[in-house]
Amino acid sequence: MKINLFDDVLLKNGQSAGIVEVLDEQTFLADIGDSPENWDTIDITLADIERIINRSE
């Protein structure tokens, strides 16, 4: 699965995340949370991702 900058993904733990930085093909920084007030930026790997929800254009 190819993950691009600004893709929205579903994590295996049920959370949705927005990719904000692609570090390499396996490692990403992603924002999780419902709104800017409670967003948190986390490190995730390709193994943490269940599927792509919305592909960036």
N, C-alpha and C positions, 0 to 999 in steps of 0.2 A: 504494500500500500504506500503510495507516494503522498506525503503530507506537505502542503504548501503554506506559506505565510498567509495569515488571516483566515485559514480554514477553521470552521467550527467542527469540533469532534465530540463524540460521546466516549467517555472514559469507561473502563471496565467496572469502576466502582459506582457507576450511575450518574456521575456529574457530567455536565457539559462544559467544554472549555474552548476558548478562542486562542489559536496559535498566534503569538506575538513575536516569536523569533525562532528561526530554524538554525540550530547549532550545527547539526550534521543530519544525515539521513535517518538516524535513530534517536536523536535527542532534541528536545524542544523546550521553549519557555511558553507557558500558557496562562491566560487569565481565567480564573474561575470565580463564580459568584453571580448574584442576581442583578446587581446594579453597581455603578462606580463607588458607592459608599462602602460596599462590602467585598469588592474584588480583591483577589489575592493572586499574585504571580507565583507559579510553581514550576519546578522542573518535571518533565514527563519524558518517557521513552515510548518508542513505537509499540512496545509490549503492553503499555498502559492503555492503548487506544482500542476501543471496540470497533468503531466505524466513523466515517466522515458524515456529519450531519448536513453541512453546507459547504460547498467548495467555493473558495474565493475566485474572482475572475481576473 
